[in-house]
Structures are given as C-alpha cells and as structure tokens.
Amino acid sequence: MKLSGKWLACALVAMFFATGAAVAQKQPKVPPEYEREGGPYVPTPNVVVDQMLKMANVSARDHVIDLGSGDGVIVLTAAQQMKASGYGVDIDEELVRKSNERATNLGIDGRVLFETRDIFKTDVSKATVVTLYLLPEFMRRLRPKLFDELRPGTRIVSHDYHFEQWQHDAEISFDVPEKEFISGVPRATLYLWVVPAKVAGKWTIRVDGDGEYDLALKQHYQNVEGKVDGRGRTDGLVLLDPRISGTDISFVVLQGNSRVRFTGRVSGDRMEGSAAFGNGKSLKWQAVRG
C-alpha cells in the first residue's frame, strides 16, 4: 500500500502537516529505490500490514479492497496468510503490473486482482474490508462514497489518517521504527470503522403481545438519536442509549420506572429482534420503516 503515484508527487510535503498528525513531522526523504513512474510511493511496513489485517479481523470469508494499493502488500498478505480474496487499485501502472506478477508467483492470482483505476470511480460494493493509506484530502472525498456504497458491517482500516466527521470506532498506536526515515516519527496509528446500517426515519415497531410503538430516528454515521411513542400509552416513554454497529441495533425504552431493552438486526427497511423486560420476560419484535 502507498500514498500513491501522482497524488503523492503533488502533495508529499502537505501530507506531513495534515489534520490528524500526532506531532510535527519533517519533510519526507524518499530513497531512490522508491522512485516509480508517476511519482514516488511510501510502502507500508510489514508490521503495519499485519496490524491492519488483525484490526479488521480478516478471514477466508472476506474480500479485501485496497484503495491506493501500491506494491500490493495488503491484498497479497490477506490472500496468502488469511486465504481471503482481494482487489487492489492504483494509478501507477508499473506497481499494478508488479503486484499482479507477484500474485501469480505466489499462486494466488485466482483470488486477487490489481488494476490501474481511479479510486473515486472504483466499485467497492463487494468489499467486506477496505484498507487505506491516503492523504487527508482524499480521505475527505472518499468518506461519502464509502459510507453510501459499502454494505453495513464492512470494516474500514486506515493508516495514520481518518475521516474527521465520521468518528472512528477504534484506534491503536504502536512503535514502527522504520517509519522514522520518512516522517521523523517512529509510530503508526490505525483507525477502524464499521459501516453502520442506515436507520434514519420513522419506524413502526410491533412487539408480540405488547402492542405497537412509533419510533423516529436521526442518524449521523454511527451516532443515533430519536424518540418513541407508545400509541396512546399514558405512562410516558423515553428512548435511551440507541446504538448501531453494522447491522446490529439496540436501544432502551423507559416506561415509567421500567426499562425495556430492544436488541436486533437491521435489513433494509425492516428490523427484528427481542425485547427484554425488567421482569425477565422476553418478547419478539419487528419493525418496518415508512
């Protein structure tokens, strides 16, 4: 993976003064062996590759898409070590050629492919994991694309840069001495996002044996708030602690002094799950949006 081709050639210095940098970093010094047609690239150290795949919990069930794949190390490692399938895109034709060549040499070319392509025009809909090492400008431009096009539950891992308004779900930092010769800082920070289901709107909830509720939700990425109406109930209902992670949703409905915890799964315009009452009773529930 790299800070790729022409983008890096135009913005190497800006990268190290970008939003999200932990400390001031000196101007990078790219060794001659990293020069390529279309501009230099910054390879991702193997320890960072391993931690990115571990953070995303990559397995043989996953399809990893690396946007700005550089030398292909992320996809190649995921395919070789985790038996995942993968797809890498980059604007540097020579790096793409070498990535495909290495995949062939490793005997995994049936599961991975690298192509010369614009990351903003790349179809990401089949990904279960997306990996990134891109400048803040490109992270900002990719943010709506990834939020809109990726399926709920898809994991995104980024090296050193984040999505700003889209708050990450997890973060780790660790020492990487080999990064110091470029950035002056021998550390890496990784950010993880789990793409949330889209739950904003008005829902009708039917609880088996306990009537209906009207639920109105607002959403800002994985942050959710809203209100609930018990359709004629006089005890007053309050919606507490709504949470969404991938397709998993949970919230608490406060009925007087009683708390009912709803947990379930989202599938498009439908939700279903179980409601746990304070007396130990558990009932099934379903919801429809619209």
NORZI-V883020 format. One record per residue. N is the residue number from 1. RES is the residue in three letters. SS is DSSP state (A for helix, B for strand, O for the rest). Layout:
<<N | RES | SS> <N | RES | SS>>
//
This chain:
<<1 | MET | O> <2 | LYS | O> <3 | LEU | O> <4 | SER | O> <5 | GLY | A> <6 | LYS | A> <7 | TRP | A> <8 | LEU | A> <9 | ALA | A> <10 | CYS | A> <11 | ALA | A> <12 | LEU | A> <13 | VAL | A> <14 | ALA | A> <15 | MET | A> <16 | PHE | O> <17 | PHE | O> <18 | ALA | O> <19 | THR | O> <20 | GLY | O> <21 | ALA | O> <22 | ALA | O> <23 | VAL | O> <24 | ALA | O> <25 | GLN | O> <26 | LYS | O> <27 | GLN | O> <28 | PRO | O> <29 | LYS | O> <30 | VAL | O> <31 | PRO | O> <32 | PRO | A> <33 | GLU | A> <34 | TYR | A> <35 | GLU | O> <36 | ARG | O> <37 | GLU | O> <38 | GLY | O> <39 | GLY | O> <40 | PRO | O> <41 | TYR | O> <42 | VAL | O> <43 | PRO | O> <44 | THR | O> <45 | PRO | O> <46 | ASN | A> <47 | VAL | A> <48 | VAL | A> <49 | VAL | A> <50 | ASP | A> <51 | GLN | A> <52 | MET | A> <53 | LEU | A> <54 | LYS | A> <55 | MET | A> <56 | ALA | O> <57 | ASN | O> <58 | VAL | O> <59 | SER | O> <60 | ALA | O> <61 | ARG | O> <62 | ASP | O> <63 | HIS | B> <64 | VAL | B> <65 | ILE | B> <66 | ASP | B> <67 | LEU | B> <68 | GLY | O> <69 | SER | O> <70 | GLY | O> <71 | ASP | O> <72 | GLY | O> <73 | VAL | A> <74 | ILE | A> <75 | VAL | A> <76 | LEU | A> <77 | THR | A> <78 | ALA | A> <79 | ALA | A> <80 | GLN | A> <81 | GLN | A> <82 | MET | A> <83 | LYS | O> <84 | ALA | O> <85 | SER | B> <86 | GLY | B> <87 | TYR | B> <88 | GLY | B> <89 | VAL | B> <90 | ASP | B> <91 | ILE | O> <92 | ASP | O> <93 | GLU | A> <94 | GLU | A> <95 | LEU | A> <96 | VAL | A> <97 | ARG | A> <98 | LYS | A> <99 | SER | A> <100 | ASN | A> <101 | GLU | A> <102 | ARG | A> <103 | ALA | A> <104 | THR | A> <105 | ASN | A> <106 | LEU | A> <107 | GLY | O> <108 | ILE | O> <109 | ASP | O> <110 | GLY | O> <111 | ARG | O> <112 | VAL | B> <113 | LEU | B> <114 | PHE | B> <115 | GLU | B> <116 | THR | B> <117 | ARG | O> <118 | ASP | O> <119 | ILE | A> <120 | PHE | A> <121 | LYS | A> <122 | THR | O> <123 | ASP | O> <124 | VAL | O> <125 | SER | O> <126 | LYS | O> <127 | ALA | O> <128 | THR | O> <129 | VAL | B> <130 | VAL | B> <131 | THR | B> <132 | LEU | B> <133 | TYR | O> <134 | LEU | O> <135 | LEU | O> <136 | PRO | A> <137 | GLU | A> <138 | PHE | A> <139 | MET | A> <140 | ARG | A> <141 | ARG | A> <142 | LEU | A> <143 | ARG | A> <144 | PRO | A> <145 | LYS | A> <146 | LEU | A> <147 | PHE | A> <148 | ASP | A> <149 | GLU | A> <150 | LEU | O> <151 | ARG | O> <152 | PRO | O> <153 | GLY | O> <154 | THR | O> <155 | ARG | B> <156 | ILE | B> <157 | VAL | B> <158 | SER | B> <159 | HIS | B> <160 | ASP | O> <161 | TYR | O> <162 | HIS | O> <163 | PHE | B> <164 | GLU | O> <165 | GLN | O> <166 | TRP | B> <167 | GLN | O> <168 | HIS | O> <169 | ASP | O> <170 | ALA | B> <171 | GLU | B> <172 | ILE | B> <173 | SER | B> <174 | PHE | B> <175 | ASP | B> <176 | VAL | O> <177 | PRO | A> <178 | GLU | A> <179 | LYS | A> <180 | GLU | A> <181 | PHE | A> <182 | ILE | A> <183 | SER | A> <184 | GLY | O> <185 | VAL | O> <186 | PRO | O> <187 | ARG | B> <188 | ALA | B> <189 | THR | B> <190 | LEU | B> <191 | TYR | B> <192 | LEU | B> <193 | TRP | B> <194 | VAL | B> <195 | VAL | O> <196 | PRO | O> <197 | ALA | O> <198 | LYS | O> <199 | VAL | O> <200 | ALA | O> <201 | GLY | B> <202 | LYS | B> <203 | TRP | B> <204 | THR | B> <205 | ILE | B> <206 | ARG | B> <207 | VAL | B> <208 | ASP | O> <209 | GLY | O> <210 | ASP | O> <211 | GLY | B> <212 | GLU | B> <213 | TYR | B> <214 | ASP | B> <215 | LEU | B> <216 | ALA | B> <217 | LEU | B> <218 | LYS | B> <219 | GLN | B> <220 | HIS | B> <221 | TYR | O> <222 | GLN | O> <223 | ASN | B> <224 | VAL | B> <225 | GLU | B> <226 | GLY | B> <227 | LYS | B> <228 | VAL | B> <229 | ASP | B> <230 | GLY | O> <231 | ARG | O> <232 | GLY | O> <233 | ARG | O> <234 | THR | O> <235 | ASP | O> <236 | GLY | O> <237 | LEU | B> <238 | VAL | B> <239 | LEU | B> <240 | LEU | B> <241 | ASP | B> <242 | PRO | B> <243 | ARG | B> <244 | ILE | B> <245 | SER | B> <246 | GLY | O> <247 | THR | O> <248 | ASP | B> <249 | ILE | B> <250 | SER | B> <251 | PHE | B> <252 | VAL | B> <253 | VAL | B> <254 | LEU | B> <255 | GLN | B> <256 | GLY | O> <257 | ASN | O> <258 | SER | B> <259 | ARG | B> <260 | VAL | B> <261 | ARG | B> <262 | PHE | B> <263 | THR | B> <264 | GLY | B> <265 | ARG | B> <266 | VAL | B> <267 | SER | B> <268 | GLY | O> <269 | ASP | O> <270 | ARG | B> <271 | MET | B> <272 | GLU | B> <273 | GLY | B> <274 | SER | B> <275 | ALA | B> <276 | ALA | B> <277 | PHE | O> <278 | GLY | O> <279 | ASN | O> <280 | GLY | O> <281 | LYS | O> <282 | SER | B> <283 | LEU | B> <284 | LYS | B> <285 | TRP | B> <286 | GLN | B> <287 | ALA | B> <288 | VAL | B> <289 | ARG | B> <290 | GLY | O>>
//
